[in-house]
Amino acid sequence: MDAKTFLVSILIVGAAFAETGNAPVGALSAPKVLYVDSEKGDDAGDGSAARPFRTPARAKTAVRALVKSGMEGGVAVELTGVFTGLKAPVLDLGKEDGGSSPSAPVVWRVGAKGALFTGACRLTEADFHPVSGATRERLKPAVRDKVYSCDLAKFGVGELKPLPAKFGTWSEMELISSGRAMTIARYPDSGWLEISNVVDRGVAPKDLSKGEWEFGVRGGTFEYVGDEPRRWDVSKGVFVFGFWCYDWASDTLRLAKIDTEKRTFTTEGVHTYGIGKPGKWAKAKPRYFVYNLLEELDAPGEWYVDRETRTLYFYPTADGFKDVALSLAKDPLVRVRNTSNVILKGLEFKYSTGPAVNVSGSNDVTLDGLQASWLSRAGIGVWGGSNVTVRNCCLWQIGSTGLDVYGGDRKSLTKCGHRVYGNDIGYCGRLSRISGPCLRFGGCGVTVEHNYFHDTPYIAVSYGGNEHLVQYNEIECAMLEAGDGAGMYTGRDWGSRGNVLRWNYLHHFGKDGVALREAQGRPSGCEALKNDVMVEGIYLDDCDSGETIYGNLFYKAGRAMFTGGGRDNKWRHNLVLDCTSAAHFDTRGLQRARPGSGIKDGWDLLARIEACAYTNEPWASRYPELIGIMQKEPLLPVGTEYVSNVAVNCGYFYNSWGNATKFLQERAPNRCNVSVNARDAAREAREYPQTNAALRVKLEIRRDDALSKAAEAVDPRKVQDLPEFRAAFPWFPRIPVEQIGAVKRIEVVKRRRN
């Protein structure tokens, strides 16, 4: 991919950036501007518009000198062209590379003609040759004249170590053509294979009396269907990716053996929970596909690398060898370490194995209007420091997590001040499936607001820690493939307190999300679970406690308000439309939690808060309900409440059973919840009979056909403003839906995605 092609491809970015109306950050019109042009520049120049530098490294040296001289007003570096970093970051900023103050920062910004950072090398048609010899014989006869090879040694690719027997996400090179990542050769070419029969799960015995789970201790053996594996050479490495046991745990495993007579696979890699369903209660079938093998390179757009010979094999698409590139870089394209007062503005990042930007130990840093796509692993990472803002960025087609943000100190409840604002982050988890949320954050004091998170096989937003504020976000099309996750997820922490999740819109999860994208003519490429009971809206998993969640709108979002045995969670004034259930509530702590046991699997919930010195200040004053927790029925979800929530056209309001239902009926401080036209009205009436005044206070069951029909006929965001709704619920606080999402960027984002 030559520089001219790259520059043409990013002209849209300049237009999109202009449309957002983003003025320079604060009053940051720098008195000194340096220019960098990768094509026209020369590092022997003076950095002026007439004689620009060629590399960011040369500009960095000039910036250091200017800042050191004590000049006022900061420095701006304007970048134009394509900047490639294969062995090291394109831009590596350290302690000496920041501005003198927040009002005099160092700004690295896009020029009028665009600036692209990439970690890929360009491959031309001349680099590819017909396949011959023994390798040609490994290909299917029909494609032997359509597959081409390329010697990667000529591009500086050194020795490639064998892939491990087990890994969670693909973190190797990726092939790009016509602006998108190609498919690693696989079987079948799309979709999944279901395991017909498990011969050996590969697990250790478990003691049910102790509540033990099964864990894998050796490779498993299972049967396959068909004769395709007869052609595969295990010695070259055959890998299978799958959801082997649970719908929230996937792995890639190398095969140790293929028995073509018995039609069985035996894995060398050991899956955490073994192969196959652990019991009848597990509903979804284990599923997998085979990939990274030359013998199945049989469809346009597929590719494979022989790691021993360092040879790339490629079956071109109808575009031929147009704009072919190979992502190789593993380092961040931009690294910001232990510095302050830096702004990155309007830059684009594409095609790299490593992340676009990594900010660590830095203060008062702003990432503004960045575009990142087709990265093999993470998009942007913020680690430690304070007052780092990520705003107006568009991150999409990311192999793993789109954005990581961590900072602050939980023990002292010192807030980091990091802010995630106005971003469009989607199509994440492209290569990792279950470990690729759009956003993952933790620590203390992160603010997440006015973002659009969307299109992910599993969880969209994952978080942990204290004193976070999450508001005005839209989360669309999460849980498109995996199970036991949510639009927003946190779990297994008595001390996850002080967090407020309010005024967010969560919609179209699981099967409904897949159907939505298909109806829009842009299929998700995911296969939703047939059973959607493992799809959640906001998920407080495994006794997570102390969250405040109010004023959120849920639509087609599975089990919307999920409490997995936790304490002191406050669910108030949420509106739930057409979901599996409005609320899920269980008492799993009775079976699983082991506080004070010293168990290292996370279920010693006491140990986690002891690590934060919860009996000392500031925890003792901030979270007094934790004091003496071991004498306050620690295994029960004491203090969790649902108050003034409204559900319309849901399956039922409460999803619970056994001890949990009894707890809800007799002890939970729930009140003023209303369910309108539940699809399973008989269940609600049985569990919350309206002749029982005490139960009616907890849940009022209504029949209102006018409201039900009106709600089905309008956009979910307009339901609360319907005359029928206002007449029925004049007391319900209005959710400010018009403020939700990355409002300023919506038209730009639509054009970019299409």
Disulfide bonds with the S-S distance in Angstrom:
none
